[in-house]
Amino acid sequence: MDIIHKFIPKNPINSATQEKMKNRIKEVLEMFCKNYASQTQLVIVKNKEDEIKRKEKRKSIVDADREKKKKKKKKSIVDADREKKKKYYKKTYGPEAEIPDIPEIPEKGAPIEVVKPYCMKLLELGFKPVRPRAKLEPLKSPELRVNISRYEYRDYDVDPFAVYMIKASQGKLSAEKDRRYKEFEKLHKALKKIIPKDITLPEASSKIGIRNLNEAFLSERVQLLNEYLQKIVVIPEVQTNEDFLNFIGLLPSKNPLDDQIFDNALRRTKYDLWNWYRIRYDKSEEAISNLLIREVYRSIEIDINLALPTAEAPRKASRKLAYKMITTAVEAAVPPAWSAAYKASGPVRETVQKALGELIGIILEKKKEINDQLKEKMADSFIPIKDSISKLLGLAVPQIVPPIIKPFSFLIKTYKLKSEPIVLESFKDGDKNKLKEATDVLNQIHKDLMQKLGEEIDKEMKITCEKLQGAVTLRLLNDMFNPINKIGTIVGDFVKMVNPEHWGKITEILFEYKNKLKNCEGSNVDEILNDMERRVEYNISWESYYIDNGRYWLRWDIYRLGFETISDIAFDLGKKLNKLLFKAVMKKFTYKFADYVWGYSVKKTDDTPWSEKVDEAFLKAYNSAKKKFTKGAGNIIKMCVCDFMQGMVINEVAKSINEVLKPILNQINGAIPNNIKEMIDVKQMANDDINELLEQTFETAVDEQGETFSKEVDKAVDEYQL
């Protein structure tokens, strides 16, 4: 009997703690309801304001088009095109060469009958061939894409469990949802009637509910659950099933306005509570409950810890019991409070929407006046910030660029020595096996780089940060050096996204069409090239989708390092990396190859065998793609350094400016007429203005260092012979 008692959890919530718990539940619910009421008005006003702005924008576009049609000229585009072609002509035929009359570039979207004569004329005049292209009907790609990018831990401080991060897209819609294994079980049960019996979920980790949080087990489960999703997503009935669409986060909203009001109220409540915990929910009540449970636990955590047993097993069990008691209390309190808040918002909506017809003009005018005042008052505060950032960038660029570029010299040199000769040989023969060999070599180089990269950059960056920190005069910029010390991990994650396999798969497709073109002896060229471009576009979109999943790992790794403020910036940079390196480079390769092949098929100026011309076109396209890659990599490095530095200081600067603005905000609030006071969120307007001015300030500082940056990149590239 004594042994049994040892494992009975002790209730750490006494009557005093229970009273605190009840009071905190009441406080947070009142806070949320107040925010929900205010956001009901603000969101309706914002939507009306956006609608007016959209109409004005559409009108300005229509007016601009009318003006353009009156002038009947696209002077800037025509002049830019001619300047580019003149530069090319002088470079190719010598500075003394007489430049011929360059035909006017057709309008964007012009029919093929207009584009073709223009392209033919350029070819006759000796410019680079540009194949005339009409809008091609793309290969139909699957509408719905679903993938599990990784696993994450939740509630690790109380009762840890794993969730699986699902990334889904359909057309322009995209979503990321985290789901537990038991939610997969629930989904499978709901879909049982429409999926084949041979499609099964991986087995549960335990029949008695014991969680397996081992990394190897969870990594394997990511793969198995991903395979399960890929099998069911191709079933037409599944693609339109509401349970499935809700599970992956792509179920269309039945009331977007309600959702927007709720999201804003939840975000504002989290901000008021300084709670940055990621909330899991499908329904509104779940979101309020999850926020409330965390907040109540946080408010009485000290009392709970003092009452917990000292031994580990009963201590853990008692903590779980406390968490369960909080959950029970919250789940009883939330439904009536949420129901009352939603019901109370009804008359507010009706009143606001009715009043907006008369007041929207006054509101917009007042908001413009407030924005002008805020920006004027902020201007002086941004002068020392701008000067400090500019000075810091000037000192940082020569220090930061070399340690980032240096590790890549190993990759580039090894590629040139070991992989590129096999690549070029495979180009000549159109041999997929040799290309695979070259890709395998490149994969090994890539793995070696990944192993060394973080350590080498981190080592260099620590020295760099020590040099730079003494130059910082503004206290608020000091915090940026901690994340810079970890830039090796961040850069390593970026490189991880750029796996050579993605380029190899597209190049294999180009090989296939290269061989088709060599055998066609100049006939049916357009037909083959159209088919090639369609297929490459389709496969680029697929490979790009998988590269994109790396962004989610990148954001998670940065978040785990403790740098929440820059995790979203890294996420956006991952998108730019995909666009500037993979998509842009492979499209350049494909379209340049098509341009040169078309040029050779039309302008038969020599007796070189057709197959040799196709080989030459392929090599020229490869060299163009290489230049595009080098340029893209340089831009990525610049964006990486500048965006991260901006992300590191933006919150601290915003806090600093907000302190200065407090008396000004009170003054502005007092001057707003009572009939529209609740419809204008001055605090949010101030935050938006701060972010806008800070971005402009940073962009100006970066532009001032543009020349320095380019010189340092070129210098590092030369030094490491890249």
N, C-alpha and C positions, 0 to 999 in steps of 0.2 A: 504493500500500500504506500509506503514511504517513497519507493522508486517512482510510482505513478505520480505522486504529488510533485516530484521534482520537475516533471515535464508539463505540468499544468501552468499555462502562462499567467503571470500576475497582471492584474488590470492596473496600468500606470495612471489612469485618469480618475482622480478623486473628485469629490463634489466641487471643490474650488476650481480645479482645472476644467471641469465640465461647464461651470458657469462662464469661465473665460472663453471656452469654445463657442458657447451659445452667443455670447456678445459679439465675438469676431464674425460668426456667420451672419448675424444681423447687420453689422457694420459693412461688410463686403457686399452683401446683397443690396443694401441701400445705396452704396456707391455705384454698383452696376446699374440699378434702376434709374438713378439720377443721370448717369452717362447715356443710358438708352433713350431717356426722354430728350436730352439735349441733342443727341446725334440724330434723332428722328427729324428734328427741325433742320439741322445743319446739312444732312444728306439730301433732303428734299430741295433745299435752297441750292446746294452744290449741283445737283442734277439739272435743275432749271437753268442755272448759270452756264453749265457745260453745253446744254442744248442751244442756248442763245449764241455762245461762242462758236459752236459747230456751224450754225446757220450763217454767222458772220464770215467764218472761214470759207464756207462753200461759196458765198456771195463774192468774196475777194478773189477766189480762184476763177470763178466765172468771169468777173470783171477783168482780171489779168489776161485770161484767154482772149477776151474780146479785143483788148489792147494789142495783144500779140498778132491777132489776125489783121488788125488795122495796119500794123507796120509791115506785115508779110515778110518778116525777116527774123532769123534766129542768130543775130549777129555774134553773140558771145560764143556759141557752140561752133558756128562756122569758122570764126577767126581762130579759136583754139585748135580745131581740127587742121586748119591750113598751116598754122605755126608748127604743129607736130610733124606734119608731112614735109615741110620745108627743111626742118632740122634733120629728119631722116635722109632726105635726098642729098643734102650737102655732106652728111657723114658718109654716105655710100658712094657718091660720085665725085666728091671733092668740093672744097669751098668755092671754086671758080665755076662750078657747073651751073648752067642756066636752068633755073627752075621752071618747069612747064606750067601751064594754066591748070590749077587743081579744081576739079569739079566740086560743086556744092554738095555737102553731105545730106542725104535724104532725112526727112523727119523720122523720129522714133515711131516704129510701128508701121512704116510705109510698106505697101505691098511688094512682093518679090519682083514684079514687073518693073518697079522703080529702082529697087536696090541692085538688081542684076547689072543693068547698064553702067551704074556708078562703079561697081566692083570691077567690071571688065575694063573700064576706062583707066582706073588706077593701075591695073596690071599692065596695060599697054604703055603707060607712062613710066614704068620701072619702079613703082612702089611695092611694098610687101603685099603678097596676095591676101585678100580678105574674102572668104567664101560668102556668097550671097545666101542669107538664111531667112526663111520664112518662119512663122511661129509653128513649131512642130507639135503634133498631138503627143503628149508624153505617154510613156508606158504606164499602165495603171498600177499604182503601188497600193499595198494594203492600206485601207482607210484608218484602221485601228492598230496602234503599236503599243505593246506593253513589255516592260522589262523590269526585273528586280536588280537594282544597282548595288545593294549592299545590305548588311544588317546593322542595327544600332541597339544599344541598351537603354532601357527606360527604368525609372524609379530605383536606380542603383543604390540610393541612400536608405531605402526602406524595404522594398520587396522587388528586387530586380527581375526584369523579364526582357526578352528580345523581341524586336519588331523588324520587319523586312520592308525596305524602302522600295515602293513600286512607282516607276516612272511611266506615264501613259501619255499618248498624244493621238489626236484624231483631227485631221485638217489643221486649223489654226488653234484648236483647243489643246491645252496641255495641263497636266496635274502631277503632283507627287503626293503619294499617300503612304503612311506607315501602317502595316497590318501585322497582327499577331497570328501565330499558327492556328489558334482556335477560331480566328475569323476566317481563315482559309477553309477550315472544317465546316463552318456554318455556310459559307458560299457553296462548297461542294455539295452539301445536302440540298441547298436551294436549286442547284442546277442539275441534280441527279437525273431528271426526266429528259433533259436535252443533250446530255453528253454520253458518249459510248461507255459501256461498263469497263472496258479495258483501260480507260484513263483513270488513274488513281492518284491520290495524294501520297507523299512519302509518309511513313509511319510516324506516329507520335513518339516523342522521346521517352515517354513512360506511360503506362496504363493507369498509374495511380497519381498522375499529375505532377510528378517531380520534374522540375525544369533542368534541362541540360544547357548550360551557358558556356560550354567549352568552345573556343574559337574555331577549332578544326571542324567540330560538329556543325556549328552555325554556318560556316563557309560552305560546307557540303550541302546543307539545307537550302541555302540561297540558290545554288545550282539546281537542285531537285525541284524546288518550288517554281523556279524560272522555267524549267522544262515543262512543268504542269501547265503554267500559264500559256506558253507557246502552243501547246496542243489544243487548248480550249478556245483561244482567241480567234482561230481560223474558222470556227463553227458559226455560220450565219445567225443562228438563233441566239447564240451567246452574245454576239456583237450588239444586239438590240435589247438584251435583257437588262431590266432596271437594276436588279440585284448586282449584276456584274459591273454595270457602268457606275453604280454608286460605290462599289468596292474599289474600283481603280480611280475614282474621283472625277469621272467625266459625265455624270448624270446631269443633264441640263437643269438649271434652277427653275422652280415653278414660280418664284417671286424674287427676281434679282434685287429689287429695291429693299425688301425685308432683309435679305442676306447682307446687303451692303451696310444697312443700319446696324445690324447685329455685329458684323465684323468690326466696324468702327467703334462701337460701344465696348466690345471685348478688348480691343487693342488699347483704348483709352484707359480702361480699368486696369489692365496689366501694367500700363505705364504709370498710373497713379500708385500702384502697389510696388513698383520696381520689381516686377516678377517677369523674368525672361524665359521661364520654363516653357518648352514646346508642348502645346495642348493638343491632345488627340480627341477628335470628335467627328461624328456624322450629323448629329442633331444639336440644336441650340442648347437644350437642357444638359446634354453631356458636357459641352464646353464650359458652361457656368459651374457645373458640379466639379469638373476636374480642376478648374482654376481655384475654386473655393476650398477643395480638399487640400491642395498644396499650401494655400495661404493660411488656413486654419492650423495645419500641422506645423508650419513654420512659426506661427505665433505662440504655440504652446510646447514647442519642441524641448525647450530647456526644462520645463516642468516634467515632461514625459521622461526625459533622460535621467533626471534626478530620482525618479520613482522606479526605474528599471532595475532588475536583478543584475548582479555583477557577472555571473556565469554566462558564457557566450550563448549556449542553446536557449535557455529560458529568456535571456535578454532579447534575442532575435524574435522569439515567439511572442513576447509581450509587446514589442514594438509593432508587430503585425496586428495584434489585437487592438492596439490604440488606433492604428490606421483604419482598421475595419469599423471601429466605433465612430470615428470622424466621418467616414464614408456614409455610414447609416444615417447619422444626424444630418449631413448635407443633403443626401438624396431625398430625405423627407421634407427639407425646407425649400429646396429649389423649385419644384413644379408649381406650387401656389404663387411664389414670388414672381417667377417668370411669366406665368399666366396673367397675373395682375399688371405687370409692366407692359406686356404686349397689348392687353385690353385698354390700358390707360393711354397708349400711344395712338389709338384709333382717332379720338376726337382731335388730338394734336395735329395729325396728318391732314384731316379735313380742314381745320382752321388755317394751317400754314398754306396748303394748296389754294385755298380760297383767297387768302390775303396776298399771295404772291403776284397775282395779276396786277395789283395796284402798286405793290412794294418792290418788285424785282429791279426796276430802274433805279430806285433810290438806293437799294442795297448795293448794286454794282457800282454806282457812283461813289458811295461811301467807302467801299472796299478799295477802290482805286486811290482814293484820297489817303486811306490808312497805309496802303502799300508805299505810296510816295513818301509819307512821313517816316515810316520805318526805315526805308532805304537811306533817306537823308540822315537820320540819326545814327545809322550803323556805319556810314561811310568812314568817319574818322577812326572808328575802332578797327577797321580793316587795314589801315595804312601800315601800322607796325607788324601786323600778321603777314601782309604781303611782302614787306621788306625782309622779314625773317625767313619766310619760305623761299624767297628768291635767293637769298644769301646761302641758305642751307643747301638748296639744289645745286648751286654753283660749286659748293665744296663737295657735295655728295657724288655728283656725276662721275668725276675722275676716280673716286674711291670705289663706287658700287659697280660700275660697268665691267672692269677687268675680272673681278672674282666670279661674275655671272658667266662671262664669255669663256674664260679660261678652261673650265671643265669640258666645254663643247669642242675644244680644239682636239681633244682625244678622239671624240666621235667622228669629227670631220676627217681628220688625218687617216684614221683607221679605215673609214669608208673609202677614201681615195685610194689607199694602198690595197685593200683586200676586197672590197665589195664592188666598187665602180667598174674595175676591169671586167668582172664577170657580168655586170649589168650591161655594159656596152657590147660585150661578146654576144649576150643573149638577144640584144636589139638587132644585131647584124643577122643572126640566124633565125630570129623569131622563136627561140627555143624556151619553152615554159619551164623545163627542168633546170636549165641554167639560171633562169630568173628566180626559181625557187631556192636554188643554191645561194644566189646573191642575197635573197631576202633572209635566209637562215643566218648567213654571216652577219647581216645588219641587225637581226634580232639579238644575236649574241653580243654585238657591240652595244646595243641599246640596253641590255641587261647589265653589262659591265658598267656602263655610264650611270645607270640607276643606283648601283651599289655604291659608287664613289661620290656621286654628285652632292648629296645633302651634306655629307661630312666635310668635303672640301670647301663648299661655299660657306657653311656655318663657321668654319675655322677662320676664313678670310674676313667674314662679315663682323665677327667679334672685334677683330683688330680695327676694322673700318669704323665701327660704332664708337670705339674709344677715342678715335681721332676726331670724329665729328661732334661728339657730345659737348666738348668744351666750347664749340663755336655757337651753341644755342643759347640765346639770351632770354627768350620767352619761356617761362616755366611750363606752359601748357604744351610745348612741343617735345618735352622730355620723354613722354610716354611712347612716342613713336619708335624709340630705339629698341624696345623689347621685341616687337614683332620682326624688325629688320634682322635681329640676331638669328631668327628662325627662317630666314628667307630660303635657305637651302632646302628645307623640307617642302616649302611651297613650290619652288622651282622644280624640285624633284617630282611633285605631283603633276605639274604641267607637262613635263617630259613623258611621264607615264601615259598620259593621254595620247601622245603621238607615237603610236605603235607602228612599226614599218609594215606590218601585215595589211593595214588599210590601203597604203599606196600600192603594195604588191597585187592586191586583188583587182584594183582598177587597171593596173598595167597589164595584167593577164588578159583582160578584155580587149585592151588596145592591141595586144599581140595578135589576138584572134582576127581582128579586123584588118590588121596590117597584112597578114597572110592572105586574106580574102582580096584585098586591094592589089597585092602583087600578082595574083592569079587572074585578075579581071582584065589585064592589058589595056587599061584606060577606059573601058566601057562600063556603064552602070555605076560610075563613080559617085554621083550625087545620091543615088539610092542607098549605096553602102554607107556613105558618110552620114546620111540622115539616120539610118538605123543605128550606127555606132554612137552618135551623139545622144539619141534617145536612151539607149541602153546604159551608157556611161552616167548620164544624169540620174537615172533611176538607181543605179548601184552606189553612186556618190551619196545620194540621200540616205540609203540604208546604212552605209559605213559611217556616215556622219552621225546618224542616230546613236550608234554604239560608242563612237568617240565622245558624244555628248554626255553619256552616262558617267564618264570620268569626272565631269564637273561636280557631280554630287559627292563623289569621294573627296574631291579637292575641298569642297566647302566643309565637309564633315571633319577632315583632318585639321583644317585651320580652326574650326570651332573647338575641337578637342585641345588644341594648343592654347586655347583661352583667348583668342582674338576675334570675338564675335563681330566687332565693328568692320573687319575686313573680309569676313567669310563671303558676304554677298558680292563684294568687289571681285574677289577671286573667281566666284561663280560666273560673273559677267566676262571676266578675262578669258575663262575657259571657252566661252562661246566665241570670242574673237579669235582665239587660237585655232579653233575648228574652222572658222570662216576664212581667216587669212592664210593659214598654212595648208590644211588638207583640201578644203573645197576649192579655194582659189588656184592652188597649184595644179590640182588634177584637171580642173576645167581648162586652165591655160594649156596644159599638155595636150588635152583632147582637141581643143579648138584650133590651136596652132598647127597640129598635125593635119587636121582637116583642111585648114587654109592652104598649107603648102601643097598637099596632094591635089587639091582642086586647081591651084595655080599651075602645077605641072601638067595637069590633064587638059587645061585650056590653052596655055601658051607653050607650044612645042617648039622650043628654040634650038634644041640640039638633038643628037642621035643617041644620047645616053639611054640604055635599056630602062624600060618602065619600072622594073623591080628595083633597080638601083635608085631611081628617083624617089620611090616610096621609102626606101631605107634612109635616104638623105633627109626626107621630110620628117621622118620619125626622130632622127638625131637632132635636127634643128628645133623641133618641138620640145625635146628633152632639155636642151640647153636653155630654151626660154623658160621652161618650168623651174629649172635650177635657179635662174636669176630671180624668178618670182618668189621662190622659197627663201632665198637669202634676204630679199627685201622685206618679206613678211616676218621673218625671224627677228630682224632688226627692229621693226615696228612693235612686235610683241614685247621685246626686252624693254623698249622705251615705255610702252603702256604699263608694263608690269611694275617698273620702278615708280613711275609717276602716280599711277592709280593707287598703289599700296601706300605710298607716303601720304597721299590725300586722305585715304580711308583711315589712316592711323591718327590724323589730327582733327578730322572733321567734328567728332563728338566733343572733344575737349574745347575746341574753338566755340562751338555752339553753346556749351555751358557758360563759357566766359562771357560771350556776348549777351546771353540771356540775363545774366546778373546785372549787366549795365542797363539792359532794356526794362527791367522791372518797373521803375518809376514812370518810364515813358508809356508802357503798356497800361498802367493804371490810369494815366492821364487820358490816353486815347479811349479806353473803355468808358470813362466818365463822360466823354463828348459824343458818344453814339446815342442817337434818339432812342427812347424807350421802346417804341413800337417795332424796332428792328434789332434791338440789342441782342436778343437771344438767337438771332439768325446769323450772327457774325462771330466767328471764332478767331479772336485777335491773336490768341496764343499760338494757334496753328499757323496763322498767316505769318507770324514772326518767325516761326521755325522754318517755314518754306522759304521766306526771304533770306534767312541766314544761310541755308543750304545753297540757294541760288547764287548769293554773293560770294560765298566761300568757293564754290566751283569756278566762278568767273575769276576770282583772285588767284586760285591755283593754276588755272589755264594760262593766265597772263604770266605768272612766274615761270611756268613750263616753257611757254613760247619764248620768253627772254633767254632761256637756257638752251633753246633748240639747236643753235649753232654749236655750242659747247658739247651738247649731247652727241650730235652727228660726228664731230671730230673725235670724241673719245671712243665711239663705237668703231669708226674707221681705224683709229690707232690700235685698238685692241685686236681687231680683225687682222691687221697687218702683222702685229707683234706675234700673234699665235698662228699666223699663216693659214687663216681659214679660207 
